[in-house]
Amino acid sequence: MTALLTAPPAPPSALPRSRLDSESRLDRTVRLAAVLVLWSGLLLITYWWEADGGVTDLAHWVSGLTSVGRLTGLWSAHLLLVQVVLMSRLPPLEHAFGRDRLARIHRVIGFASFDLLVAHILTIIAGYASGRWASVLPTTWDLITAYGGVLLAVAGTTCLVMVVVTSVKAARRRLRYESWHLIHLYGYLGVGLALPHQLWTGQEFLRSPGATVYWWTLWAAAAAAVLVWRVWLPIWRSLRYGLRVSSVVRESSDVVSVYLTGRQLDRMPVRAGQFLNVRFLSSPGWTRANPFSLSAAPTDRSLRITAKALGEGSARLARLRPGSRVLFEGPYGRLSSRARTQRQLVLAGAGVGITPLRALAEGLDYLPGEAVLLQRYSGEPLFTRELQILAAERGLRVLHLPGSRRRETSVLGPAADGLPELTALRRWIPKLADSDLFLCGPTPWTDGFHRLALAAGVPNDRIHTESFGW
């Protein structure tokens, strides 16, 4: 392990504790409000179902199947719309949860919604078939051909099945990110095709004016969130800031940095540590956006993104030419000053995961001795000279953790010198439990470091993670 630490010049004044935690408190309020809204919606839907005789219908076999089918369909539709809102890039949710946590919540809710959808289909068919096996196929055909919007709902369900199947871990490992992302766009088509069926034939949509208003409002809000934050805002920002490639610099044998310039960059709401979903218009495959982290603190003249040649999108970066126009979405990510609550900072990255942490080391405010950066790598270290300068000028303490892992569960690598990793980490960073911890790297590594930090006494709400999983 190599530590770089030199005496810095006169440090900036420390930020008061109240300012450090102000945005974090707001985000905690948003998280609480989001949970309350989710459960309140489910309870309200259940109340309308009960008020319409849902519980009474359970007393009989056939009506009970249909009643359960109505309730599971309503719950499934509600969770399906929640998924859409979660991934609509709505700023309060992005700020409060961060992309990684939103993706995990989206995944859990997605599978729950799909399971409820399957239960809805099976119980509705069984109920309409009066519980007789011989009537199942004729009843299914009658529902598809004679009930308004059901045929469209079948097409929508097919789209959602594709999304769910490709969300299973075994399937994701076999797909490129670009292919997986394209398939997931069919989820929006599936949601849209389900709308006519629910509004034309759904009992709970038609009998209660309050329920009708509620569902129309929910559908409209989900659609508006997608159109505004995923379509209109990226187009507007891309046109306003006019990003172009100014230069491409090779950082190592398989890592390149791309410098971007544009107009009025001082007004762009971007922070060190965040990432952009980028399309380079002069490059093949420009229709597919790829996420790239900022590897330097943004300035009013330029931005810098850095990536390793892992997939087609990142491999094309080395072939970019100066002047290439850029479309972008974002900035996204909670790995920024917004999540900070403590003066003490620990920034830990593995491989190319060091990129947003390099930006944070430059962009965050700290005094000498308050910030430690751990760089874990098995090949070439990145930004060595830049980190040396930050150590000299800002008092950043840099710990290099080189070498290949000796066992699959290793987090710190050979640098621990035979010590238990928890002991080594506590010895290197005595104030770890009193710090905000920012992590970035491959998912197995960040998960392992997360567990190690919890064992070292770092509260879970002070561990801020961004991984390469999707």
C-alpha positions as CSV (number, residue, x, y, z in Angstrom):
1,M,0.0,0.0,0.0
2,T,1.3,3.5,-0.9
3,A,0.1,6.6,0.9
4,L,0.6,10.0,-0.7
5,L,0.3,12.9,1.8
6,T,2.0,16.3,1.7
7,A,1.4,19.5,3.6
8,P,-1.1,21.6,1.7
9,P,-1.3,25.4,1.4
10,A,-3.7,27.4,3.6
11,P,-7.0,25.4,3.6
12,P,-10.4,26.8,2.9
13,S,-12.7,27.4,5.8
14,A,-14.8,24.5,7.0
15,L,-18.5,24.3,6.2
16,P,-20.8,24.4,9.2
17,R,-22.5,21.1,10.1
18,S,-25.9,22.6,9.5
19,R,-25.1,23.3,5.8
20,L,-23.6,19.9,5.3
21,D,-26.8,18.1,6.3
22,S,-29.4,20.5,4.9
23,E,-29.9,18.8,1.6
24,S,-29.7,15.4,3.2
25,R,-32.5,16.2,5.6
26,L,-34.7,17.3,2.6
27,D,-34.0,14.1,0.9
28,R,-34.9,12.1,3.9
29,T,-38.2,13.9,4.0
30,V,-38.8,13.1,0.3
31,R,-38.0,9.4,0.9
32,L,-40.5,9.3,3.8
33,A,-43.2,11.0,1.7
34,A,-42.6,8.6,-1.2
35,V,-43.2,5.6,1.0
36,L,-46.4,7.2,2.5
37,V,-47.7,8.0,-1.0
38,L,-47.1,4.4,-2.2
39,W,-48.9,2.8,0.7
40,S,-51.6,5.3,0.8
41,G,-52.4,4.6,-2.8
42,L,-52.6,0.9,-2.2
43,L,-54.8,1.4,0.8
44,L,-57.1,3.8,-1.0
45,I,-57.5,1.3,-3.9
46,T,-58.2,-1.5,-1.4
47,Y,-60.8,0.7,0.3
48,W,-62.7,1.3,-3.0
49,W,-62.5,-2.4,-3.8
50,E,-64.0,-3.3,-0.4
51,A,-66.7,-0.6,-0.7
52,D,-67.7,-2.1,-4.0
53,G,-68.4,-5.4,-2.3
54,G,-65.0,-7.0,-2.7
55,V,-64.9,-8.7,0.7
56,T,-68.6,-9.8,0.4
57,D,-67.9,-11.4,-2.9
58,L,-65.3,-13.6,-1.3
59,A,-68.1,-15.6,0.4
60,H,-68.7,-17.5,-2.9
61,W,-66.2,-19.5,-5.0
62,V,-66.9,-17.9,-8.4
63,S,-67.5,-14.4,-7.3
64,G,-64.5,-14.7,-4.9
65,L,-62.2,-15.6,-7.8
66,T,-63.4,-12.6,-9.8
67,S,-63.1,-10.3,-6.8
68,V,-59.5,-11.4,-6.1
69,G,-58.8,-10.9,-9.8
70,R,-60.0,-7.3,-9.6
71,L,-58.0,-6.5,-6.5
72,T,-54.7,-8.0,-7.9
73,G,-55.2,-6.2,-11.1
74,L,-55.7,-2.9,-9.3
75,W,-52.6,-3.5,-7.2
76,S,-50.6,-4.5,-10.2
77,A,-51.6,-1.4,-12.2
78,H,-50.8,0.8,-9.3
79,L,-47.3,-0.7,-8.9
80,L,-46.8,-0.6,-12.6
81,L,-47.3,3.1,-12.7
82,V,-45.1,3.5,-9.6
83,Q,-42.3,1.8,-11.6
84,V,-42.8,4.3,-14.5
85,V,-42.6,7.3,-12.1
86,L,-39.5,5.8,-10.3
87,M,-37.6,5.6,-13.6
88,S,-38.9,8.9,-15.1
89,R,-35.9,10.8,-13.8
90,L,-38.1,12.9,-11.6
91,P,-35.6,15.2,-9.8
92,P,-36.9,14.9,-6.2
93,L,-36.7,11.1,-6.4
94,E,-33.3,11.1,-8.2
95,H,-31.9,13.4,-5.5
96,A,-33.5,11.5,-2.6
97,F,-32.8,7.9,-3.6
98,G,-30.0,8.0,-6.2
99,R,-29.9,5.8,-9.3
100,D,-28.7,2.6,-7.6
101,R,-31.3,2.6,-4.9
102,L,-34.1,3.6,-7.4
103,A,-33.0,0.7,-9.7
104,R,-33.2,-1.8,-6.8
105,I,-36.6,-0.5,-5.7
106,H,-37.8,-0.5,-9.3
107,R,-36.7,-4.1,-9.6
108,V,-38.5,-5.3,-6.5
109,I,-41.7,-3.4,-7.3
110,G,-41.5,-4.7,-10.9
111,F,-41.4,-8.3,-10.0
112,A,-44.2,-7.8,-7.4
113,S,-46.3,-6.0,-10.1
114,F,-45.7,-8.8,-12.5
115,D,-46.6,-11.5,-10.0
116,L,-49.9,-9.7,-9.2
117,L,-50.5,-9.3,-13.0
118,V,-50.2,-13.1,-13.4
119,A,-52.5,-13.7,-10.4
120,H,-55.0,-11.2,-11.9
121,I,-55.1,-13.0,-15.3
122,L,-55.5,-16.4,-13.8
123,T,-58.2,-15.5,-11.2
124,I,-60.2,-13.4,-13.7
125,I,-60.2,-16.3,-16.3
126,A,-61.1,-18.8,-13.6
127,G,-63.9,-16.6,-12.2
128,Y,-65.4,-16.0,-15.6
129,A,-65.1,-19.7,-16.4
130,S,-67.1,-20.4,-13.2
131,G,-64.2,-22.4,-11.9
132,R,-64.7,-25.1,-14.5
133,W,-61.5,-26.4,-16.3
134,A,-63.5,-27.2,-19.5
135,S,-64.5,-23.6,-19.8
136,V,-61.1,-22.0,-19.4
137,L,-60.0,-21.9,-23.1
138,P,-63.4,-20.8,-24.5
139,T,-63.6,-18.1,-21.7
140,T,-60.1,-16.9,-22.5
141,W,-61.0,-16.5,-26.2
142,D,-64.2,-14.7,-25.4
143,L,-62.4,-12.3,-23.0
144,I,-59.9,-11.5,-25.7
145,T,-62.3,-11.0,-28.6
146,A,-65.4,-9.6,-26.9
147,Y,-64.2,-7.3,-24.2
148,G,-63.0,-3.8,-25.0
149,G,-59.3,-3.3,-24.8
150,V,-58.4,-6.9,-23.7
151,L,-56.7,-7.7,-26.9
152,L,-54.5,-4.7,-26.5
153,A,-53.9,-5.7,-22.9
154,V,-52.6,-9.1,-24.2
155,A,-50.1,-7.3,-26.4
156,G,-49.1,-5.1,-23.5
157,T,-48.6,-8.2,-21.2
158,T,-46.4,-9.7,-23.9
159,C,-44.2,-6.6,-23.8
160,L,-44.0,-6.8,-20.0
161,V,-43.1,-10.5,-20.1
162,M,-40.1,-9.6,-22.3
163,V,-39.0,-7.0,-19.9
164,V,-39.3,-9.3,-16.9
165,V,-37.5,-12.2,-18.5
166,T,-34.6,-10.0,-19.5
167,S,-34.5,-8.6,-15.9
168,V,-33.6,-12.0,-14.4
169,K,-29.9,-12.0,-13.5
170,A,-29.0,-15.0,-15.7
171,A,-30.6,-13.3,-18.7
172,R,-28.9,-9.9,-18.0
173,R,-25.5,-11.6,-18.0
174,R,-26.0,-12.7,-21.5
175,L,-27.1,-9.4,-22.9
176,R,-25.2,-6.3,-23.8
177,Y,-26.2,-3.1,-21.9
178,E,-27.5,-1.6,-25.2
179,S,-29.7,-4.6,-26.0
180,W,-31.1,-4.8,-22.5
181,H,-31.9,-1.0,-22.5
182,L,-33.7,-1.3,-25.8
183,I,-35.8,-4.2,-24.7
184,H,-36.7,-2.3,-21.5
185,L,-38.2,0.5,-23.5
186,Y,-41.0,-2.0,-24.5
187,G,-42.1,-1.6,-20.9
188,Y,-43.6,1.8,-21.7
189,L,-45.5,0.2,-24.6
190,G,-46.8,-2.5,-22.3
191,V,-48.1,0.1,-19.9
192,G,-49.7,2.1,-22.6
193,L,-51.5,-0.9,-24.2
194,A,-52.9,-1.8,-20.8
195,L,-54.6,1.6,-20.3
196,P,-57.7,1.0,-22.6
197,H,-58.5,-2.3,-21.0
198,Q,-58.5,-0.8,-17.5
199,L,-60.5,2.3,-18.4
200,W,-63.1,0.5,-20.6
201,T,-63.8,-2.7,-18.6
202,G,-62.4,-2.2,-15.1
203,Q,-65.3,-2.1,-12.6
204,E,-63.4,0.0,-10.1
205,F,-62.6,2.6,-12.8
206,L,-66.2,3.1,-13.9
207,R,-68.5,3.0,-10.9
208,S,-66.9,5.5,-8.5
209,P,-66.3,9.1,-9.7
210,G,-63.5,9.4,-7.1
211,A,-61.7,6.3,-8.3
212,T,-62.1,7.4,-12.0
213,V,-60.5,10.8,-11.2
214,Y,-57.8,9.1,-9.2
215,W,-56.8,6.7,-11.9
216,W,-56.9,9.2,-14.7
217,T,-54.8,11.6,-12.6
218,L,-52.3,8.8,-11.8
219,W,-52.0,7.8,-15.5
220,A,-51.6,11.4,-16.6
221,A,-49.0,12.1,-13.9
222,A,-46.9,9.1,-15.0
223,A,-47.1,10.0,-18.6
224,A,-46.3,13.6,-18.0
225,A,-43.2,12.6,-15.8
226,V,-41.8,10.5,-18.6
227,L,-42.5,13.1,-21.4
228,V,-41.1,16.0,-19.4
229,W,-38.1,14.5,-17.6
230,R,-37.0,11.7,-20.1
231,V,-37.9,13.4,-23.4
232,W,-38.3,17.2,-23.3
233,L,-35.7,18.1,-20.6
234,P,-32.8,16.2,-22.2
235,I,-33.6,17.7,-25.6
236,W,-33.8,21.2,-24.2
237,R,-30.6,20.9,-22.2
238,S,-28.7,19.4,-25.2
239,L,-29.8,22.3,-27.4
240,R,-29.2,24.9,-24.7
241,Y,-25.7,23.9,-23.7
242,G,-24.5,22.7,-27.1
243,L,-22.0,20.1,-25.8
244,R,-19.2,19.1,-28.2
245,V,-16.1,17.0,-27.9
246,S,-13.0,19.1,-27.5
247,S,-10.4,16.4,-27.1
248,V,-9.9,12.7,-26.3
249,V,-7.0,11.7,-24.0
250,R,-5.9,8.1,-23.3
251,E,-5.4,7.5,-19.6
252,S,-4.2,3.9,-19.9
253,S,-4.2,1.1,-22.3
254,D,-8.0,0.6,-22.1
255,V,-9.2,3.8,-20.5
256,V,-9.9,7.2,-22.2
257,S,-11.1,10.6,-21.1
258,V,-13.3,12.8,-23.3
259,Y,-13.3,16.5,-22.7
260,L,-16.5,18.3,-23.5
261,T,-17.1,22.0,-24.1
262,G,-20.2,24.0,-24.7
263,R,-22.2,27.2,-23.9
264,Q,-23.1,28.6,-20.5
265,L,-21.7,25.6,-18.6
266,D,-21.7,27.6,-15.4
267,R,-25.5,27.4,-15.5
268,M,-25.6,23.6,-15.9
269,P,-27.0,22.0,-12.7
270,V,-24.2,19.4,-12.5
271,R,-22.0,18.4,-9.5
272,A,-18.8,16.5,-9.1
273,G,-19.4,12.8,-8.8
274,Q,-22.6,12.7,-11.0
275,F,-22.9,11.1,-14.4
276,L,-24.5,11.8,-17.8
277,N,-26.3,9.5,-20.3
278,V,-24.5,10.5,-23.5
279,R,-25.0,10.0,-27.2
280,F,-22.2,11.1,-29.6
281,L,-23.9,12.0,-32.8
282,S,-20.8,11.4,-35.0
283,S,-20.4,7.8,-33.7
284,P,-22.1,4.6,-34.8
285,G,-24.8,3.6,-32.3
286,W,-25.6,7.2,-31.4
287,T,-29.3,6.2,-30.9
288,R,-28.3,4.4,-27.7
289,A,-27.3,6.5,-24.6
290,N,-24.5,5.2,-22.3
291,P,-23.9,6.4,-18.8
292,F,-20.5,8.0,-18.1
293,S,-19.3,9.5,-14.8
294,L,-17.6,12.9,-14.6
295,S,-14.0,12.3,-13.7
296,A,-13.2,16.0,-12.9
297,A,-15.1,18.7,-11.1
298,P,-17.2,20.6,-13.7
299,T,-16.1,24.1,-14.7
300,D,-17.7,26.9,-16.6
301,R,-15.6,25.9,-19.7
302,S,-15.5,22.1,-19.8
303,L,-16.6,18.7,-18.5
304,R,-14.6,15.5,-18.5
305,I,-15.9,11.9,-18.6
306,T,-13.8,8.9,-18.4
307,A,-14.6,5.3,-19.3
308,K,-13.0,1.9,-19.7
309,A,-13.6,-0.1,-23.0
310,L,-16.1,-2.6,-21.4
311,G,-18.9,-2.5,-24.0
312,E,-19.5,-1.1,-27.5
313,G,-20.6,2.3,-26.2
314,S,-17.4,2.9,-24.1
315,A,-15.1,1.3,-26.7
316,R,-16.2,3.9,-29.2
317,L,-14.9,6.8,-27.1
318,A,-11.3,6.4,-28.3
319,R,-12.4,6.9,-31.9
320,L,-14.3,10.2,-31.3
321,R,-13.1,13.3,-33.1
322,P,-13.0,16.9,-31.8
323,G,-16.1,18.8,-32.7
324,S,-18.5,15.8,-32.4
325,R,-21.9,16.9,-31.2
326,V,-23.3,15.5,-28.0
327,L,-26.8,14.7,-26.8
328,F,-27.1,14.0,-23.1
329,E,-29.5,13.2,-20.3
330,G,-28.8,14.2,-16.8
331,P,-26.9,14.9,-14.7
332,Y,-27.9,12.0,-12.5
333,G,-26.6,10.3,-9.4
334,R,-26.5,10.9,-5.7
335,L,-22.8,10.3,-5.5
336,S,-22.2,14.1,-4.9
337,S,-22.1,16.8,-2.3
338,R,-25.9,16.4,-1.8
339,A,-25.4,13.1,0.1
340,R,-22.8,14.5,2.5
341,T,-23.5,14.8,6.2
342,Q,-20.1,14.6,7.9
343,R,-16.8,16.6,7.7
344,Q,-14.8,13.3,7.5
345,L,-14.8,11.8,4.0
346,V,-13.7,8.4,2.7
347,L,-13.8,7.9,-1.1
348,A,-13.2,4.3,-2.2
349,G,-13.2,3.1,-5.8
350,A,-12.2,0.0,-7.7
351,G,-10.8,0.1,-11.2
352,V,-12.4,2.7,-13.4
353,G,-14.8,3.3,-10.5
354,I,-12.3,5.8,-9.3
355,T,-13.6,8.3,-11.9
356,P,-16.5,9.9,-9.9
357,L,-14.4,9.8,-6.7
358,R,-11.5,11.7,-8.5
359,A,-14.1,14.4,-9.3
360,L,-15.4,14.4,-5.7
361,A,-11.9,14.7,-4.3
362,E,-11.5,17.9,-6.4
363,G,-15.0,19.3,-6.0
364,L,-15.9,18.7,-2.3
365,D,-14.9,21.1,0.5
366,Y,-12.6,19.6,3.1
367,L,-9.6,20.5,5.3
368,P,-6.3,18.6,5.4
369,G,-6.7,15.3,7.1
370,E,-10.5,15.2,6.5
371,A,-10.5,13.2,3.3
372,V,-9.1,9.8,2.4
373,L,-9.2,8.2,-1.1
374,L,-8.7,4.5,-1.6
375,Q,-7.9,3.3,-5.1
376,R,-8.2,-0.4,-5.7
377,Y,-6.7,-1.7,-8.9
378,S,-5.1,-4.8,-10.4
379,G,-3.5,-3.3,-13.5
380,E,-2.7,0.4,-14.0
381,P,-3.7,3.1,-11.5
382,L,-5.6,6.0,-12.9
383,F,-5.0,9.8,-12.4
384,T,-1.8,9.2,-10.4
385,R,-0.4,12.7,-11.2
386,E,-3.7,14.4,-10.5
387,L,-4.2,12.7,-7.2
388,Q,-0.6,13.7,-6.2
389,I,-1.5,17.3,-6.9
390,L,-4.7,17.0,-4.8
391,A,-2.7,15.5,-2.0
392,A,-0.2,18.4,-2.1
393,E,-2.7,21.2,-2.6
394,R,-5.7,20.0,-0.7
395,G,-4.4,17.6,1.9
396,L,-6.1,14.6,0.4
397,R,-4.7,11.3,1.7
398,V,-4.4,8.7,-1.0
399,L,-4.1,5.0,-0.3
400,H,-3.2,2.8,-3.3
401,L,-4.4,-0.8,-3.0
402,P,-2.8,-2.7,-6.0
403,G,-2.6,-6.3,-7.0
404,S,-4.9,-9.2,-7.9
405,R,-7.3,-10.7,-5.4
406,R,-6.1,-13.8,-3.7
407,R,-9.7,-14.9,-3.0
408,E,-13.0,-14.0,-4.6
409,T,-14.4,-12.3,-1.5
410,S,-11.4,-10.0,-1.1
411,V,-12.1,-6.2,-1.0
412,L,-8.8,-4.7,-0.2
413,G,-6.5,-7.1,-2.1
414,P,-2.9,-8.0,-1.2
415,A,-2.4,-4.6,0.5
416,A,-3.9,-6.0,3.8
417,D,-0.7,-8.1,4.2
418,G,-2.4,-11.0,5.8
419,L,-4.4,-9.0,8.3
420,P,-8.2,-9.5,8.5
421,E,-9.6,-6.9,6.1
422,L,-11.7,-5.2,8.9
423,T,-8.6,-4.8,11.0
424,A,-6.6,-3.4,8.2
425,L,-9.3,-0.9,7.2
426,R,-9.7,0.3,10.8
427,R,-6.0,0.7,11.1
428,W,-5.7,2.7,7.9
429,I,-8.7,4.9,8.5
430,P,-9.2,5.3,12.3
431,K,-12.1,7.8,11.7
432,L,-14.0,5.6,9.3
433,A,-17.0,5.2,11.6
434,D,-17.4,9.0,11.8
435,S,-17.2,9.5,8.0
436,D,-19.4,9.7,4.9
437,L,-18.3,6.8,2.7
438,F,-18.6,7.2,-1.1
439,L,-18.2,3.9,-3.1
440,C,-18.0,3.2,-6.8
441,G,-16.9,0.1,-8.7
442,P,-18.2,-3.3,-9.9
443,T,-21.2,-4.4,-8.0
444,P,-19.6,-7.4,-6.2
445,W,-16.8,-5.1,-5.0
446,T,-19.1,-2.3,-3.8
447,D,-21.3,-4.9,-2.0
448,G,-18.3,-6.3,-0.3
449,F,-17.0,-2.9,0.8
450,H,-20.5,-2.0,2.0
451,R,-20.6,-5.0,4.3
452,L,-17.0,-4.3,5.5
453,A,-18.0,-0.7,6.3
454,L,-21.1,-1.7,8.2
455,A,-18.9,-4.1,10.3
456,A,-16.5,-1.2,10.9
457,G,-19.4,0.9,12.4
458,V,-20.3,3.1,9.5
459,P,-24.1,3.8,9.6
460,N,-25.9,2.5,6.6
461,D,-27.3,6.0,5.7
462,R,-23.7,7.3,5.4
463,I,-22.7,4.8,2.8
464,H,-23.3,6.2,-0.7
465,T,-22.8,3.8,-3.5
466,E,-22.8,3.8,-7.3
467,S,-22.0,0.5,-9.0
468,F,-21.5,-0.7,-12.6
469,G,-24.5,-3.1,-12.5
470,W,-27.6,-2.7,-14.6
